[in-house]
Amino acid sequence: MLALDMRVVATADRVIDLGPGAWEDGSTVVAGGTPAQVAEGGVGASAKYLADALEESAALQRSA
């Protein structure tokens, strides 16, 4: 399920990652920018999953 969500996020113009955790611990902006900027920054729990989704998308485009 998370991979599907990150594929949707990867298509966004801008991403704001809130964290560092959930609920009361999720009230701080830990990363923001384009999906590539957030993924490359490596900050926040979403960065790795977003980077994976962007790589998957790029691989699909290369094979098409």
C-alpha positions as CSV (number, residue, x, y, z in Angstrom):
1,M,0.0,0.0,0.0
2,L,2.8,2.4,0.9
3,A,4.5,1.9,-2.5
4,L,1.2,2.8,-4.3
5,D,0.9,6.0,-2.2
6,M,4.5,7.0,-3.0
7,R,3.9,6.6,-6.7
8,V,1.1,9.1,-6.4
9,V,3.2,11.5,-4.3
10,A,6.0,11.1,-6.9
11,T,3.7,12.8,-9.5
12,A,3.1,15.9,-7.4
13,D,4.5,19.3,-8.2
14,R,5.5,19.9,-4.5
15,V,5.8,17.7,-1.5
16,I,5.6,18.6,2.2
17,D,6.8,15.9,4.6
18,L,5.6,16.3,8.2
19,G,7.2,14.5,11.0
20,P,9.3,13.2,12.5
21,G,6.5,10.8,13.6
22,A,2.8,10.5,13.8
23,W,0.1,12.3,15.6
24,E,1.6,14.8,18.1
25,D,5.1,14.0,16.8
26,G,4.1,14.9,13.3
27,S,3.7,18.6,13.5
28,T,7.1,19.7,12.1
29,V,7.9,20.2,8.4
30,V,10.9,18.0,8.0
31,A,11.2,18.3,4.2
32,G,9.7,20.3,1.3
33,G,10.2,20.8,-2.4
34,T,9.8,18.8,-5.6
35,P,9.5,15.0,-5.1
36,A,13.1,14.7,-6.3
37,Q,14.4,17.3,-3.9
38,V,12.6,15.6,-1.0
39,A,13.9,12.2,-2.0
40,E,17.5,13.5,-2.5
41,G,17.4,15.3,0.8
42,G,17.0,12.0,2.6
43,V,15.3,13.7,5.6
44,G,12.1,12.3,6.9
45,A,10.5,8.9,6.9
46,S,9.2,9.3,3.4
47,A,12.4,10.1,1.5
48,K,13.6,6.6,0.9
49,Y,10.2,5.4,-0.3
50,L,9.8,8.4,-2.5
51,A,13.3,7.8,-4.0
52,D,12.3,4.2,-4.7
53,A,9.0,5.4,-6.4
54,L,10.9,7.9,-8.5
55,E,13.5,5.3,-9.6
56,E,10.7,2.9,-10.5
57,S,9.0,5.5,-12.6
58,A,12.2,6.4,-14.3
59,A,12.9,2.7,-15.1
60,L,9.4,2.3,-16.6
61,Q,9.9,5.4,-18.8
62,R,13.3,4.0,-20.0
63,S,11.8,0.7,-20.9
64,A,8.8,2.2,-22.8
